[in-house]
Amino acid sequence: MVNGSIKSHYTKLETDRHMYLERGRDCAKLTIPTLLPDEGASSATKYPCPYQGVGARGVNNLASALLLSLLPPNAPFFRLVIDDQALGQIENFAEIKAEIEQSLSKIERSVMREIETSASRVSVFEALKHLIVVGNVLVYTPDSGSMRIFHLNRYCIQRDAMGNPLLILTKECVSPSVLPEEARSLVNTSDMSVDKNVDLYTCIHYLPNDKIEIYQEINDVEVPGSRGIFNKDKNPYIVLRMHSVEGENYGRSYVEQFLGDLKSLEALTQAIVEGSAASAKVLFLVNPNGTTRAKTLATSPNGAIIEGSVGDVSTLQVQKQADLSVALQTSKTIQDRLAYAFLLTESTIRDADRVTAAEIRLVTQSIERALGGIYSLLSVEFQLPLVKRIMARMSSKGNLPKLPKKYIQPAIVTGIEALGRGNDLDRLDLYLQGLAQIMGAEGLSQFLNIREYLKRRASALGIDIAGLIKTEEEIAEEVQEQQQQAIMQQFGNQAVDVVNQQAMLNQRSE
């Protein structure tokens, strides 16, 4: 709990945030101005339009690549890992282990289905654009409904020396009509009559025992029933930053690193556009002392015969071809640098409903190479808290079985391994190919447990094999039926009766 009201503390923290907002707005003006508008902007505000579109295209392309890697459409981005000690206890029971892996795979698919149905991709895409341009964003995952995004101008944060968040304060302008009944009493009646928006402040206080305390205030008064203490894993707020600087509460954006190139390209593009427009303008000069009259020349139709001299008329030309050529070459050089920085030179992202695993792997490699581990950072600071929050939310609703946290924990597989269990399939097939080359098909069939292989392959692909793979009982019944059919064809019904009687006697003796 902060000293004093949340509003007063929020006002104090705004001073530290001011310079980061200014940098973010400078970056937004050269890329996507609507991401972080100036203070006081509204729906009627006319935003500046950059002369160049490289910045906007680069931000959208990089955000799309990050989204494809962080939330792959065809595979879970995380794994439920069993503790080594617990795994050692069941290592000798291969069938039990396979069943556990299959159950964990089902849970993974359920969590991914929850993410897909909650339309989280749209919000995550917006959050990634803010990270790239502004460098900071706050993600809110409520108990129900879709994900929300808080822009930098709507929250303040304090961190410790290690960069861990200590305090987050948010500010929202809401209508009194959407407030719960207990909160409406804190709003003046006159304000409610005109439906005037009120400021709703939220405090997220990180406690030392892996707990968080959340409460809200309106007009410096705590909203009744808003206070609660939660485990850190159930924290609905995920605060993100792109690049961190030691000792700073806020992050730096990716665009800020290339702000010089963007400013130069903007100035050059403006000069080229204006110079080209001036060069394209056609003006005729008429000698005032000549026989050709300017009015006659201007009003005469095409093909008309007039009196005059050719030497009296000339065309005004701007002799700036060499200067424009230099500007064009310089702008081309800058565009190439920006294209490399924002992955505009990569051709691995297709505009399609289904993207292959190989394409995702190539995109991930490009991000890791170009961004220097930014993806790995996001996988830890964003993906892992998101998975824990979604699982906690599903467990509270009864849509997910409660897992023993001591033995089973979600783990994000980073880098080129971001394809989750699908990467296990490649290792499994590579292992079997090597054994087949050494022992041959007959030797492999002698040592390989086919049923276990089928289960592990299905688990790697994330497929539910319930009812797909025959059980031992079903196989035994089919073998018995085949034997009966063979005996019947050879000896007739009498032999089948003898076999059935013998089977009944065996059961009685048992």
N, C-alpha and C positions, 0 to 999 in steps of 0.2 A: 504494500500500500504506500502510495506517494505521500509526501508531506504537503498538506494543503489540497486544493482541488486539482482535478486532472487538467482543467482548462488553464490554470495558472502555470502548472508545470509544463504543459504543452507549449505555452507562449515562451517560456524560457528556453526550451530546446529548439525552437524555431530559428534562433540566432545561429546555432551551429549548422543547421540544415541549409541556410540561405545560399551559401556559395555553391553547394552541390546542385541546388535547384537552378542557379544561373548557368552552371556548366551544362546541365541537362537540357535547358531551353536552347542554349547555343547549338548543341548537337541536334536537337529536334528540328530547328529551323533549317538545317542543311540536309535533313533526311525526311522525316515525317513530322511536320509541325504540329499536327493534332495530338501527338502522343503526350506532350507536356506543354500546354498553352500558357500564356502569361496570366498572372493573377487578375481575376476579374473577367476573364473571357466567358462568353456565353454562346448560345446557339447562333446568335446573329453576328458573331465575330468573324471577320474575314482574315484568314490566315495567310501568311506570306507563301508564295509559290516559288520554290527554288528554280533557277534556270536549268540546272542539271538534274537528271533523274537517277544518277548512279547511286546516290546515297540511299534513296528509298528502295530501289531495286536490291541493293546489297543487304539492307536490313531485313527485308522480307525473305530473301533467299537464305540468309544465314539462320534466321528464325525457323524457317521451314526445315532446314537440315538438322538443327538441334531438336526440333519437335519429332522428326522421324527417328532420331537416335534415342531420345529420352523415352518416347512412348511409341515403340514399334508397333505397327498395326497387325502383325501376324505372329507375334510371340510375346510371352511375358518378359518384362525387363528385369525381373527379380527371381530369386529362388528362395524357397524355404529350406534352410540348411539345418540338419540334425547335428547336435553337439557331438564332438568326437567321442566323449565318454559314453554317451547313450548309443552312438553308432557302434562302438565296440561291443556293447552288450548284445546286439542283435546281428553282429557280423556273421556268426555261424548259422544263422537262420536266414538263408537266402530268400526263401519264399516270403517270410515276414517282412524283410527289408524291401522287397519289390512291392509288396502291398502298401507299405508306408510311403514309398516314393510315388506310387500311383495316387494315393490319397492327397499327398502334398501337391501333386500336379493338378488335381481337381480344385483345390483351394486357390492355387495360383490363377487358374482360369476363371474362377468365380470373382476374384478381386479385379482381374482385367476386365471382366464383363461389367462390373460395377463402374469402373472408370469410363468405359465406353458409353454406357447408358446414361451417365450423368453429364455428358457433353463437356467433359473436362478439357478436351483438346483445344476448344475455342479459347477458353480462359488461359490455358498454358501457352498458347501461341501469342496471345496479347502480353502475357507476363514476360516471355522471352524477348519480345520487341522492346519492352521497357528496360530489360536488363542490358540489351545491346546498346540502346541509345542513351538511357539515363543512368544505368548501372545499379539501380535499386528498385525493388518491388516487394510488396507484401501480399502473400497468397492466403486467402481465408477459405477453409473448407468447413461449411456448417454441418450440423447433424443431419440435415436433410436439404435437398436441393443441389443446385450446381455451384461450382466454385466461383469465388469473387476475387477481384483484383483491387488492391489499394495502390494508387499511384504515390509517388514520393511526396507530392504536395498534400497528401492526406494522412501522413503518419510521421512520427519522430521515434528515434531509437537511441538507446544507450547501450554500450558494450563494455565488457571488461578488457583487461590487458591482453587476453588471449583471443579476443574477437568474438566471444560468446555473448549473445544478447542478454541483457539484464532487465531492460524495461522497454516496452513498446507502447506508444500512445497513438491512438487513431482519432480522427475527426471526420464525422459524417454529417451532411446536411440532409435531414429527413423530414418528411411531412408528418405532422402530429397524427394524421389519420391512420398511419401505418404502425404507430406505436402501440404496445399492449396497454390494456386498461390501467394497470398500476402505474405506468409511466406518463399517461396523459395528465394526471393530477399535478405533475411538475411543470406543465406548460401553462402559460397564462391563457385565460379564456379568450381574451381579445385576439391573441395570436392564433388560436384554434379557429376562431370565427372566420378569419380570412385565409385560413389554411396556409399560414406562413411557415416556411421551413425553420426548423430548430436545429441547433448543433448538438449532436450526440457524441460524447467522448467515451472511449473505451480504454481501459488500462490493462495491459498484459504484463504481470510482474513475475519474473522468474525467481523462484525460491531456491535456497541452497540444497534442499533434499530432493532434487529432481521433480519438483512440483511447480505448478504455475497457478497464479491467482488472477482471476479475471473478474472485473466489475465495470459498470457503466455509470455515467453521470449526465444529467441534464440540468442546466442552470445551476451548476455547482452543488447539486443535490444527487446523492446516489439513487439510482433506479432500484426500487424494491424488487427483490428476487433475482437480481442480475449477478450477484457475487457467487463465485464458485471456485473450488480448488480441484485441479485435475493432475493426473500423471503427465509427465513430459511426453510420453508416447501418444497421448490423446489430445495434444495441443492442436487446436484447429488453425493456428496461425503459423505460417512458414515464411520467415523473412529471408530474402535472397539478395546477394550482391554479386556483381560480375568480377571485378578485381578489388582486392583488399589492400589497403595501405596500413602498415602498423601504426596503431594509435588513433586511427580514424574510425568514427562510428558508422560512416557510410562508405559505400563502394564507389569505384570509378568505372565508367562505362567503356565498352569496347570501341565505340565511335570516337571517344575522346582521344584515343591513341592516334587516330588518323584525321584529327580535326584540321591540321595544317593542310593536308592534301585536299580535303573537302572544301576548305575556304579558297584555296588556290584554284581548284577546278571551277568553283562557283564564279569567281571573278573572271577567269578566262572565258568561260562559257558565255557570261553576260557580254563581255567585250566582243566575242565572235558573233553573237546573235545581233547585237546592235551594229557592229561594223558591216555584217552581211546585209542587214536591212538598209543601211545607208548606201552600200554598193549596188544594191538591187534597184534603188530609186532612179528613175530615168528622168533627166532634165535636159531640155534643149535651150541653147543659148543663141540669141539672134543679135547680129551686129546692129546697134542703134543707128549707125550711119549708113547702113546698107539699103538696098532697094527692097528687101524682103521685109514685110510687115509681120510682127508677131501675132497680132489679132487675126490676120488673114490665115496664117499658118495654123493657128489653134482651132479656128472654126471651119476650115475647109474639110469636106468629106474625103474619104479614101478614093483615090483616083482622080481628084480634081486637078484642073490646070490653073495655075496661078503665076503671077509675075514675080520674079525674084532671082536671086543668085545663090548657087550652092555654097559659095564661100561665106555667105552671111549666116549660115546655120551650122552649129556644132553641138556635140553631146558632152555634157559634163560627166566625167569619170573620176571616181575616187581611186587613186593609185596606191592602194594599200594591199595588193595581193601578197607581197613579200611579208608584210607584218602579220597578216591573217594566217599565212602559211606557218610562220613561227609559232603563233598562238595555237594553231591546230595541232602541231607536232607536240608541243608541250602538254596540251590537254590530253592527247593520246597517251603520252607517257604516264601521266598521273592516273588516268583511267585504268591502265594496265596494272598499276600498283594496287589500286583500290579493288579491282576485280579479283586479284589474287588474295587480298585480305578478306574479302567477303564471299569467297568460294564461288564467284561468278564464272570462273573458268572451268569448274567441275561440271561434268555432264552425267553425273550419277543419279540425279534426282529426276524421276519421271513423273509426269502428271497423270497418274493412273490410280485406280481403286486398289489394286494389289501390287505391292512392291516386293520383289524377291529378297530373300535373306542375303544373297550376295550383294545386292545394291545397298542394303542397310549397312553391311560390313564396310563397303567402300566409302559410304558417306561418313561413317564413324571414324574411319582411318583419316579421311580428309580433315575432319574437325579436329582430331587429336594433333595432326601435323601442323595445321594452320593456326590453331588457337592456343597451342601450348598447354594442354591439360585442362582447358576450361570445361570441356565435357565431363571429365573425370570429377572435377569439383562439383558440378551440378548434380552428378549422379549420387554423390554422397549427401550434399546439403539439400537437395530437392527430392530426388526419387525415394530415398530411404524414409524421410519423414512422411512423405505422401503415402507410401505403402502402409506404414504403421498406423497412420490416421485412418485410412480407408478400412483396414482390417479391424481397428477398434470400433469404428462406426458400424460395420457390418455385424460384429460380435454383439454389440449392444442391442441391435435389432433382431438378433437370433438368426441372421442369415449366414453365419459362419461359426463353425465349432470353435470353442475356446482351446487354444493350443498352449501347452506348457512352455512358458517363456524361458524356463531354465534350460530346456533341451532343444527347442525349435525357434529359430529366429530368421527373419527375412534378411537376405543379403543381396546387394546390388552388384551385378557383375559389370565392371566398367570396361572402357576401351573397346577393342574389337571383340571382346567377349560379351558385349551387351545384348546378344541374342538369347540369353538365358539358357534354358535347357536344350535349345536347338543346337548349341555348340557341342553338347555331349554326344549328339548323334554323329557328328563328324568324327569325334574321337573313337566312338564305338565301331563305326564302319571301317575306319583306318586300322584299328586293332584286329578286326576279323580278317581284313584283306591281307595283313601281314601273316597271320596264322595260316590262312589258306595257302599262301605261297610256300610256306615252310612245310606244312604237314599234308597239304592236299585236301580235297573235298572229303575223302573217306576218313582221314585222320581227324579232321575238324568235326565231323559228325559224331565221332567216337567220344570226344571230350566235351563238346558243346552241349549245354542244356538249352534246348530249343525254346521251351516254355519261358525260362528266365530271360532269354534274349528277346523274345516277343514282348514281354512286359517292359523291359528296359527301353526298347526302341519306341514303344508307345508312350512311355513316360517322357522320353526325350522330345518327341513330337507334340506332346501335350494332348494326346488322344485318350478318351475314355474307352477302355476295352471291355467294360461290363456288357456281357452278352455277345461279345465279338469273338473271343477266344474260348474254345471248348474246354470244359472242366475235365478232370480225370474221370469222374463218373460218366459224363457224356461219351467220352472216348471208349470207356470200358463197355458201355451199352452198345455202341456202334460195332465194336469188335465182336461182341456176342451175337448180334444180329447177323453180321456177315458170316460167322461160323455156322449159324443155324441155316442160313440160306445155302451155304455150300454143302452141308450135310443133306439137306432136303433135296437138292438137285442130284446128289449122288445115291442116296439110299431111300429117299422118300420120307413120308410123314412118320412112319414107324420109328425110324432112327431119331427123329426130333423129339418124339415122346419119351424115348429112352433117356435122351440127354436132359430133358426137363425134369424127369423123375430123379435122375442122379443129382441134379442141382438142388432139388427139394430135400433129398436125403442129406446132402452136405450141409444145408442150412440148419436142419434139425439137429444134426450132430454137433454143430457149433453152438 
